[in-house]
Structures are given as C-alpha cells and as structure tokens.
Amino acid sequence: MPVLGWAALRDVRTRRVPNRAWLPLVVVGVVALAWDGLLVAGTPEQRLFVLRVVLSLGLVAPLGYVFWRIGGFGGADAKAVMTLALLFPANPAYYLPAGLAATVGGTVPTAFPVQTAEMGVFSLTILSNTVLIGLAYPGLLALRNLPRGEITPAMFVGRPVRVADLSMEYGRLLETPAGFTRRGMDIDALRMYLRWRGVDLESLRSNPERYRHPLPTERNDPGDGSIVADERAGTALDEWGADRFLDAHRAYGTTPQELRTGLEVLVEPDRERVWLTPGIPFLLPMFGGMVVGLAYGDLLFALLSVLGLA
C-alpha cells in the first residue's frame, strides 16, 4: 500500500513513475502467491484458489496490457494493474485483535473487508472500485473550476494555467486557435521542442515570427544568379520547424499539426492563461480503490446488492 501511494503521488505531480517501483512488489507477489498456494494445497479451498489466481492473472493482468496498447492507460498504469493482479488474486481477510474486538463489541466490524464479491477476485474488486472513484473526477474538477465563472467543456477535464508557468506543468493543452480540443499539444513535447530550438517560452512568445518561419526543410539550388523562366524556387515552409523536430525525436505521440496549433495558442498576443489537462491520473483512483477495497470491500457489488441485482 505505501508503494502504490507513493506511485500515485508521483503520478499526480510528474506523471512519471520509475520502473524500479514495481520490481520489489512483483517479487513480494510471487513469494506471497507461492506461500498461499502451499497453505491451501490439498484442502477443499485449493480449486477455488486456483480459479481465482487464473482469473486474476489471466483476465485482470492482460486487461492492463490491452488498455496500454490501445492508449487507454499509461505504462505505469498498466504495470500497476498487472502488479496488483499478482499481489491480490483472491480476497484478503483481516481481523481485529481479540482484545480490541472485545472492547468495541458490535459497534464496528471485526473482520475486513466487510463487503466482498462472490467471485472473490480481489484485483477485479480494486479495478471496479478504481473505475467508480475515477468517474467522480470530472465532477470534482467542474466544481473546482465553477467559481472562476468560465463555462466550457474544458472545465470537466482540466484547469486554467498561466502561460508563463506552463513550462513547469505536466499535461496536455485543451485549446487550439479554433477552440476546445481533447488532442492538444503535450507539454512534455513543448519542453523537448524548446530545448531543441535552444529557446525559452518567454523568448518564443516575444518574437514568434522569428521561430515560426525557419529555413525550409529542403534547400534549393541557388544557381548562378541568372533569371530562370517558369521555375519557382522554394518549397513549402515547415512552420515552427515542427516536421524537422518530430522527424528526429519521438515526442509522446505528438503530431506536427498538434505542435503547430499548440504553439500558435501560446504566442497569441493577449493570451495569459490556457486550459490544461493532466489527464486522469489513474494511479490515484487505483490507490483509492485499493484502500476502499481493503477497508470496506467491493463498491460495485455493494451497489448491485442495494439495487437487488446481486
């Protein structure tokens, strides 16, 4: 739990979680899985335990990989899902110490989690809890942005940020010169571009024409200075040098058009703030889903039970 909490905090602050965070958990998961397997070997619970392990490692873990492949998860999100599938294939059980249980009597539960799904695959419980908690994220963002008085689709997925502070932020622009977009420029790509050009954001904004029209990507033969009939020298300019930059560097899937439109937004003369989304930091609701799962149980199963559907 502490490691996932630390990873969630890193994900919120920097959107980066180092690979070394997962390896110790994988080792612990392998050892714990082997130990649990030995404990139930030869008992009536063995077949059920094996079924839950197969579902966790054969269904939940591949889901993390599939969502990463289609772009729904970041790499750290996928690794977290796969790691939790190994660590929590079956429902855990925790009991209050006998002395404490006798003291509190019937006022609080003495065994946790309180609400468990019949399937008993705890990694699936964490995943469903994560989704339910994550669904609240757009609403919370909208409530936070509402006092600013700016009613826009961006208020559900992002927040306004001063352009001057943008180089110290993480996320993706939600604006183009034409208006709202979910596929704006990635701020990591912006930082890479500025380093590549050897310029800071303030200089870029103060003299955009200098950087908007760099040398063409294809040079023409200058000839000898004589007049040449029916020929036009020059190729289309690579505005902002976006094509040349992205030909040489992979910038988190950013396209030349996304880079150009993002830069055009940032150099608008009267622009002081832009809408920025960090994306949904999936590790944060996943950490919440794990905590809720350990302390209470399966939120989806509890909801379905209340509705008479489980």
C-alpha positions in Angstrom: 0.0 0.0 0.0 2.7 2.6 0.8 4.5 1.9 -2.6 1.2 2.4 -4.5 0.5 5.6 -2.5 3.9 6.9 -3.4 3.5 6.0 -7.0 0.1 7.7 -7.1 1.6 10.9 -5.6 4.4 10.8 -8.3 1.8 10.2 -11.0 -0.2 13.3 -9.9 2.9 15.6 -9.6 5.0 14.5 -12.5 3.1 11.8 -14.5 6.2 9.7 -14.2 6.7 6.5 -12.1 10.1 4.7 -12.4 10.1 1.1 -13.3 12.1 0.3 -10.1 8.9 0.9 -8.1 7.3 -2.3 -9.4 10.0 -4.9 -9.3 10.1 -5.3 -5.4 6.3 -5.7 -5.5 6.5 -8.4 -8.2 9.0 -10.3 -6.0 6.7 -10.0 -3.0 3.7 -11.0 -5.1 5.5 -14.2 -6.4 6.6 -15.2 -2.9 3.2 -14.5 -1.4 1.4 -16.4 -4.1 3.6 -19.4 -3.6 3.1 -19.3 0.1 -0.7 -19.0 -0.2 -0.6 -21.9 -2.7 1.2 -24.1 -0.1 -1.3 -23.2 2.6 -4.3 -24.3 0.6 -2.6 -27.3 -1.1 -4.7 -30.4 -0.5 -7.6 -28.5 1.1 -11.1 -28.0 -0.2 -10.2 -24.4 -1.0 -7.5 -25.4 -3.4 -9.6 -25.4 -6.6 -11.3 -22.2 -5.8 -8.0 -20.5 -5.0 -6.5 -21.7 -8.3 -9.6 -20.5 -10.2 -9.2 -17.0 -8.7 -5.5 -16.9 -9.5 -6.2 -17.9 -13.1 -8.9 -15.2 -13.4 -6.6 -12.5 -11.8 -3.5 -13.3 -13.9 -5.4 -14.4 -17.0 -8.0 -11.7 -17.1 -7.1 -8.7 -15.0 -3.4 -8.6 -15.8 -3.9 -8.8 -19.6 -6.6 -6.1 -19.3 -3.9 -3.7 -18.1 -1.7 -4.6 -21.1 -4.6 -4.3 -23.6 -5.6 -0.9 -22.3 -2.0 0.3 -22.6 -1.7 -1.0 -26.2 -4.9 0.9 -27.2 -3.8 4.1 -25.4 -6.3 4.0 -22.6 -3.6 3.5 -19.9 -0.1 4.9 -19.5 2.8 2.5 -19.0 2.8 3.0 -15.2 -1.0 2.4 -15.0 -0.6 -0.9 -16.9 2.2 -2.1 -14.7 0.2 -1.2 -11.6 -2.8 -3.3 -12.8 -0.6 -6.3 -13.6 1.3 -6.0 -10.3 -1.9 -5.8 -8.3 -3.3 -8.8 -10.2 -0.2 -10.8 -8.9 -0.4 -9.4 -5.4 -4.2 -9.7 -4.8 -5.6 -12.7 -6.8 -8.0 -13.6 -4.0 -9.9 -11.7 -1.3 -7.7 -11.0 1.7 -9.1 -11.2 5.2 -8.1 -9.1 8.2 -9.3 -9.4 11.8 -9.1 -7.1 14.7 -7.0 -8.3 17.6 -9.2 -10.3 20.1 -8.7 -7.7 22.9 -9.7 -4.8 20.7 -12.6 -6.8 19.2 -14.0 -7.5 22.7 -13.6 -3.8 23.6 -15.5 -2.4 20.6 -18.1 -5.1 20.8 -20.6 -5.0 18.0 -20.1 -1.3 17.2 -17.6 -1.9 14.4 -16.9 -4.8 12.2 -14.2 -7.2 13.5 -13.3 -8.6 10.1 -12.3 -6.8 6.9 -13.1 -6.3 4.1 -16.8 -6.0 5.0 -18.3 -6.3 1.5 -16.8 -9.0 -0.7 -17.9 -10.1 -4.2 -18.9 -13.7 -4.6 -16.3 -14.2 -7.3 -13.6 -13.4 -4.8 -11.0 -12.0 -7.2 -9.7 -9.0 -5.3 -7.7 -7.5 -8.1 -11.0 -7.2 -10.0 -12.5 -5.5 -6.9 -9.7 -3.0 -7.0 -10.2 -2.4 -10.7 -14.0 -1.8 -10.4 -13.5 0.4 -7.3 -11.0 2.4 -9.3 -13.4 3.0 -12.2 -16.2 4.1 -9.8 -13.9 6.5 -8.0 -12.5 7.7 -11.3 -16.0 8.6 -12.5 -16.2 11.3 -9.8 -13.1 13.0 -11.2 -14.7 15.1 -13.9 -17.4 16.3 -11.5 -14.8 17.3 -8.9 -12.9 19.3 -11.5 -16.0 21.1 -12.7 -16.9 22.1 -9.1 -13.3 23.4 -8.6 -13.5 25.4 -11.8 -17.1 26.7 -11.4 -16.2 29.6 -9.1 -14.0 31.0 -11.8 -17.1 31.6 -13.9 -15.8 30.1 -17.1 -18.3 27.6 -18.5 -16.5 25.4 -21.1 -16.2 21.7 -21.8 -12.6 22.0 -20.6 -13.8 22.6 -17.0 -14.7 18.9 -16.7 -11.2 17.6 -17.7 -8.7 20.4 -16.9 -7.8 23.6 -15.2 -6.6 27.1 -16.3 -2.9 27.7 -16.0 -0.8 30.8 -16.6 1.1 30.6 -19.8 4.2 31.9 -18.0 4.1 28.8 -15.7 3.4 26.3 -18.5 6.9 25.0 -18.8 6.7 23.8 -15.2 3.5 21.9 -15.7 2.6 18.4 -16.9 -0.3 17.5 -19.1 -1.8 18.4 -22.5 -3.3 21.6 -23.8 -7.1 21.7 -24.3 -7.1 24.5 -26.8 -6.3 25.3 -30.4 -6.8 28.6 -32.2 -10.2 27.2 -33.2 -11.3 26.4 -29.7 -11.6 23.4 -27.4 -9.9 20.1 -28.2 -9.0 16.9 -26.4 -5.9 16.3 -28.6 -3.9 19.4 -27.8 -0.1 19.7 -27.6 1.6 17.6 -24.9 3.6 19.8 -22.5 6.4 17.4 -22.4 6.7 17.7 -26.2 6.7 21.5 -25.7 9.7 21.3 -23.3 11.5 19.0 -25.7 10.9 21.4 -28.6 12.1 24.4 -26.7 15.3 22.6 -25.7 15.8 21.5 -29.3 15.4 25.1 -30.5 17.6 26.4 -27.7 15.0 29.0 -26.6 12.7 29.5 -23.6 9.0 30.0 -23.8 9.2 33.7 -23.0 11.5 34.4 -25.9 9.4 32.3 -28.2 6.3 34.4 -27.3 8.1 37.7 -27.5 9.3 37.1 -31.1 7.1 34.4 -32.7 7.8 35.4 -36.3 11.5 34.6 -35.9 10.7 31.0 -34.9 7.5 30.4 -36.9 9.3 30.6 -40.3 12.6 28.8 -40.0 14.7 27.7 -43.0 12.8 25.2 -45.4 13.4 21.5 -44.7 14.6 21.1 -48.3 17.2 23.5 -49.6 17.1 24.7 -53.3 20.0 25.0 -55.7 20.9 28.7 -55.6 22.0 28.7 -59.2 24.3 31.4 -60.5 22.1 34.4 -60.0 20.7 34.5 -63.5 16.9 34.8 -64.3 15.3 31.4 -64.8 11.9 31.4 -66.6 9.0 29.3 -65.4 10.6 27.9 -62.3 9.6 28.7 -58.7 12.3 28.4 -56.2 11.3 27.3 -52.7 9.5 24.5 -51.0 6.7 24.9 -48.5 8.0 26.2 -45.2 8.0 23.9 -42.3 6.3 26.3 -39.9 7.9 26.3 -36.4 10.3 23.6 -37.7 7.7 21.0 -36.4 8.3 18.4 -39.1 12.0 18.6 -38.7 11.8 18.3 -34.9 9.4 15.4 -34.9 11.4 13.6 -37.7 14.3 13.4 -35.3 12.6 13.0 -32.0 9.6 11.0 -30.7 7.6 13.3 -28.6 4.9 11.3 -26.8 2.8 10.8 -30.0 2.7 14.5 -30.8 2.0 15.3 -34.5 3.4 18.3 -36.3 -0.1 19.8 -36.6 -0.7 19.4 -32.8 2.7 21.1 -32.1 2.0 23.9 -34.5 -1.5 24.7 -33.2 -0.3 24.5 -29.6 2.5 27.0 -30.3 0.0 29.3 -32.1 -2.2 29.3 -29.0 0.8 30.1 -26.7 2.1 33.1 -28.8 -1.3 34.8 -29.1 -0.5 38.4 -28.0 -3.2 38.8 -25.3 -3.0 35.2 -24.1 -2.4 35.0 -20.3 -3.9 31.6 -19.4 -4.6 28.3 -21.2 -6.7 25.3 -20.3 -4.5 22.3 -19.4 -5.5 18.7 -18.6 -3.2 16.4 -16.7 -5.3 13.5 -18.0 -6.9 11.3 -15.4 -4.0 10.3 -13.1 -5.2 6.6 -13.0 -2.9 5.6 -10.2 -4.6 8.0 -7.7 -8.1 6.4 -8.0 -6.4 3.0 -8.2 -4.8 3.7 -4.8 -8.2 4.9 -3.5 -9.8 1.7 -4.9 -7.3 -0.5 -3.1 -7.8 1.4 0.2 -11.5 1.2 -0.1 -11.3 -2.5 -1.1 -9.2 -3.4 1.9 -11.2 -1.3 4.4 -14.7 -1.9 3.0 -14.8 -4.1 0.0 -16.3 -4.2 -3.4 -18.3 -0.9 -4.1 -19.8 -2.2 -7.3 -21.0 -5.4 -5.7 -22.4 -3.4 -2.8 -24.3 -1.1 -5.2 -25.7 -4.0 -7.2 -26.8 -5.6 -3.9 -28.7 -2.5 -2.9 -30.4 -2.5 -6.3 -31.3 -6.1 -5.9 -29.1 -7.1 -8.8 -26.6 -9.2 -6.9 
